[in-house]
Amino acid sequence: MKAVLILFLCLQSLILANPIDQSMQVIEQTNKKLKEYQAQINNVDEEREVLLGEYKYTNAELKNSRIYNNQLRGIIQSQKDEMINIDEQLVQIEKTQKNIFPLMLQMVESLKNLVKMDMPFLLEERMARVQRLEDALTQADIKTAEKYRIILEAFKIEYDYANSIESYQDKIDDKTYTILRLGRTALYFQSLDLTQYGYWNKELQQWVEIDDSTAKSNIRKAIKIAKKEQNVDFLELPFLAKKESK
């Protein structure tokens, strides 16, 4: 009887154990499925975040592109307006050049006449400057503005002669003398051996010798002053007006 009871209990345990094992397997499979579903959900969330990030980036790029395109359109329009303005300026410049070229010719001719009619100081240098201006006017590689500038510069040099004194050596009738220029007022010469002195007579348009010893002495002093070899001093120099009044 006791053996039968033990056998019954064993059979009952086996019968009860089988459903429990099955339940445990179902639970494990369910947990596994849940983990798989959760992993899929996590993947979907990650993909959603990636897609959302890409969307935001694309949207920002689109916004920036619109701003850039609007700015670019403004720049292009500004460039078109500038090109129209430049074209108009070129037309005006062309008209101005047509008017300014005859003016420059007249200016150079006036300068040439001034040098010819003026006292004969630095004559070769000044005539060479005029010749360079005449040559420049015929050269196509020199811009009109540059031509005009060098003409004005030449006039300024001539103007500055009126406000300066200088002493230099030059030839008169193939003989070398020391020349003294006082602005555009008077022009004197002194021989290198200090024996001959004279001045330029504007009315006669020729050199006239000076015999007065005081005048000769003052010319020598004036030459030293011009060379900065002596301090500035008041000197009585012979002028044409004084010469004629005597």
C-alpha positions as CSV (number, residue, x, y, z in Angstrom):
1,M,0.0,0.0,0.0
2,K,2.8,2.3,0.9
3,A,4.5,1.6,-2.4
4,V,1.4,2.4,-4.4
5,L,1.1,5.7,-2.6
6,I,4.6,6.7,-3.5
7,L,4.1,5.7,-7.1
8,F,0.9,7.9,-7.2
9,L,2.7,10.9,-5.9
10,C,5.5,10.5,-8.4
11,L,3.0,10.3,-11.3
12,Q,1.2,13.3,-9.9
13,S,4.5,15.3,-9.8
14,L,5.2,14.4,-13.4
15,I,1.7,15.3,-14.5
16,L,2.0,18.7,-12.7
17,A,5.6,19.4,-13.8
18,N,4.8,19.2,-17.5
19,P,2.3,22.2,-17.5
20,I,4.7,24.3,-15.4
21,D,7.5,23.7,-17.8
22,Q,5.3,24.6,-20.7
23,S,4.3,27.8,-18.9
24,M,7.9,28.7,-18.3
25,Q,8.7,28.1,-21.9
26,V,5.8,30.4,-23.0
27,I,7.0,33.1,-20.6
28,E,10.5,32.9,-21.9
29,Q,9.4,33.0,-25.5
30,T,7.1,35.9,-24.6
31,N,10.0,37.8,-22.9
32,K,12.2,37.1,-26.0
33,K,9.5,38.4,-28.3
34,L,9.0,41.5,-26.1
35,K,12.8,42.1,-26.2
36,E,12.7,41.8,-30.0
37,Y,9.8,44.2,-30.2
38,Q,11.5,46.6,-27.8
39,A,14.7,46.5,-29.9
40,Q,12.6,47.1,-33.0
41,I,10.9,50.0,-31.2
42,N,14.3,51.4,-30.2
43,N,15.5,51.1,-33.8
44,V,12.4,52.9,-35.0
45,D,13.0,55.6,-32.4
46,E,16.6,56.0,-33.5
47,E,15.6,56.1,-37.1
48,R,13.0,58.6,-36.3
49,E,15.5,60.8,-34.5
50,V,17.9,60.5,-37.4
51,L,15.2,61.4,-39.9
52,L,14.1,64.3,-37.7
53,G,17.7,65.5,-37.5
54,E,18.0,65.3,-41.3
55,Y,14.7,67.1,-41.7
56,K,15.8,69.9,-39.4
57,Y,19.2,70.2,-41.2
58,T,17.6,70.1,-44.6
59,N,15.0,72.7,-43.5
60,A,17.8,75.0,-42.2
61,E,19.8,74.5,-45.4
62,L,16.7,75.4,-47.4
63,K,16.2,78.5,-45.3
64,N,19.8,79.5,-45.7
65,S,19.6,78.9,-49.5
66,R,16.6,81.1,-49.8
67,I,18.4,83.9,-47.8
68,Y,21.5,83.5,-50.0
69,N,19.5,83.4,-53.2
70,N,17.7,86.6,-52.2
71,Q,21.1,88.3,-51.4
72,L,22.6,87.0,-54.6
73,R,19.7,88.4,-56.6
74,G,20.3,91.8,-54.9
75,I,24.1,91.6,-55.7
76,I,23.4,90.7,-59.4
77,Q,20.9,93.5,-59.7
78,S,23.4,95.9,-58.1
79,Q,26.1,94.7,-60.6
80,K,23.7,95.3,-63.5
81,D,23.0,98.8,-62.3
82,E,26.7,99.4,-61.8
83,M,27.4,98.2,-65.4
84,I,24.8,100.5,-66.7
85,N,26.4,103.4,-64.7
86,I,29.8,102.5,-66.0
87,D,28.6,102.4,-69.6
88,E,27.1,105.9,-69.1
89,Q,30.4,107.1,-67.6
90,L,32.3,105.7,-70.5
91,V,30.1,107.6,-72.9
92,Q,30.7,110.8,-70.9
93,I,34.5,110.1,-70.7
94,E,34.6,109.6,-74.5
95,K,32.8,113.0,-75.0
96,T,35.2,114.6,-72.5
97,Q,38.2,113.2,-74.2
98,K,37.1,114.6,-77.5
99,N,36.8,118.0,-75.9
100,I,39.9,117.9,-73.7
101,F,42.4,116.8,-76.4
102,P,42.2,120.2,-78.3
103,L,42.5,121.9,-74.9
104,M,45.7,120.0,-74.2
105,L,47.1,120.9,-77.6
106,Q,46.4,124.6,-76.9
107,M,48.1,124.3,-73.4
108,V,51.2,122.8,-74.8
109,E,51.4,125.4,-77.6
110,S,50.9,128.1,-75.0
111,L,53.7,126.7,-72.9
112,K,56.0,126.5,-76.0
113,N,55.3,130.2,-76.8
114,L,56.0,131.2,-73.2
115,V,59.4,129.5,-73.3
116,K,60.3,131.1,-76.6
117,M,59.3,134.6,-75.5
118,D,60.7,134.4,-72.0
119,M,64.2,135.2,-70.8
120,P,66.6,132.5,-72.2
121,F,67.3,130.7,-68.9
122,L,67.6,126.8,-68.9
123,L,66.4,127.1,-72.5
124,E,67.4,123.6,-73.6
125,E,65.9,122.0,-70.6
126,R,62.6,123.8,-70.9
127,M,62.3,123.2,-74.7
128,A,63.1,119.5,-74.2
129,R,60.2,119.4,-71.6
130,V,57.8,120.9,-74.2
131,Q,59.0,118.4,-76.8
132,R,58.3,115.5,-74.4
133,L,54.8,116.9,-73.9
134,E,54.2,117.1,-77.7
135,D,55.4,113.5,-78.0
136,A,53.2,112.3,-75.2
137,L,50.1,113.7,-76.8
138,T,50.6,111.4,-79.8
139,Q,51.2,108.2,-77.8
140,A,48.2,106.0,-77.5
141,D,49.6,104.0,-74.6
142,I,49.5,107.1,-72.3
143,K,46.1,107.7,-70.8
144,T,44.4,111.1,-71.2
145,A,44.4,111.7,-67.5
146,E,48.2,111.1,-67.4
147,K,48.8,113.4,-70.4
148,Y,46.8,116.1,-68.6
149,R,48.7,115.6,-65.4
150,I,52.2,116.0,-67.0
151,I,51.0,119.1,-68.8
152,L,49.9,120.7,-65.5
153,E,53.1,119.6,-63.9
154,A,55.1,121.4,-66.6
155,F,53.0,124.6,-66.1
156,K,53.7,124.3,-62.3
157,I,57.5,124.1,-63.0
158,E,57.3,127.2,-65.1
159,Y,55.2,129.0,-62.5
160,D,57.7,128.1,-59.7
161,Y,60.5,129.8,-61.7
162,A,58.9,133.1,-60.7
163,N,59.4,132.4,-57.0
164,S,63.0,131.2,-56.9
165,I,66.6,132.2,-57.6
166,E,69.3,130.0,-58.9
167,S,72.8,130.0,-60.4
168,Y,74.0,127.5,-63.0
169,Q,76.4,127.3,-65.9
170,D,75.3,127.7,-69.5
171,K,76.7,128.8,-72.8
172,I,76.3,132.1,-74.5
173,D,77.6,132.2,-78.1
174,D,79.5,129.0,-77.4
175,K,81.2,130.3,-74.3
176,T,80.5,129.0,-70.9
177,Y,79.3,131.5,-68.2
178,T,77.8,131.4,-64.8
179,I,74.2,132.5,-65.0
180,L,72.2,134.1,-62.3
181,R,68.4,134.0,-62.4
182,L,66.2,136.1,-60.1
183,G,62.7,134.7,-60.6
184,R,61.4,135.8,-64.0
185,T,62.6,139.4,-63.3
186,A,66.2,139.5,-64.2
187,L,68.9,137.3,-65.8
188,Y,72.6,138.0,-65.4
189,F,75.9,136.4,-66.5
190,Q,79.4,136.2,-65.1
191,S,82.4,134.9,-67.0
192,L,84.3,132.1,-65.4
193,D,87.4,134.3,-65.0
194,L,85.2,137.0,-63.3
195,T,86.1,139.6,-65.9
196,Q,82.8,139.9,-67.8
197,Y,79.3,140.7,-66.5
198,G,76.0,141.4,-68.2
199,Y,72.2,141.1,-68.1
200,W,69.4,140.1,-70.5
201,N,67.7,143.1,-72.0
202,K,64.1,142.1,-72.5
203,E,63.3,144.9,-75.0
204,L,66.4,144.4,-77.1
205,Q,66.1,140.6,-76.6
206,Q,69.9,140.3,-76.2
207,W,72.7,140.2,-73.7
208,V,74.2,143.6,-72.6
209,E,77.5,143.9,-70.8
210,I,77.8,145.7,-67.4
211,D,80.8,148.0,-66.7
212,D,79.8,149.3,-63.2
213,S,82.2,147.8,-60.6
214,T,79.6,147.9,-57.8
215,A,77.1,146.1,-60.0
216,K,79.7,143.4,-60.8
217,S,80.4,143.0,-57.1
218,N,76.7,142.7,-56.2
219,I,76.3,140.1,-59.0
220,R,79.1,138.1,-57.5
221,K,77.5,138.2,-54.1
222,A,74.1,137.3,-55.5
223,I,75.6,134.3,-57.2
224,K,77.0,133.1,-53.9
225,I,73.6,133.6,-52.2
226,A,71.9,131.6,-54.9
227,K,74.5,128.8,-54.3
228,K,73.9,129.1,-50.6
229,E,77.5,130.0,-50.1
230,Q,76.6,133.3,-48.4
231,N,73.7,134.6,-46.2
232,V,70.9,136.5,-47.8
233,D,71.5,140.2,-48.1
234,F,70.0,143.3,-49.7
235,L,71.8,144.0,-53.0
236,E,71.4,146.7,-55.6
237,L,71.5,144.9,-59.0
238,P,71.3,146.6,-62.3
239,F,67.9,146.3,-64.0
240,L,66.9,147.4,-67.4
241,A,64.6,150.1,-66.1
242,K,67.4,151.7,-64.1
243,K,69.8,151.4,-67.0
244,E,67.5,153.3,-69.3
245,S,66.7,156.0,-66.7
246,K,70.3,157.1,-66.4
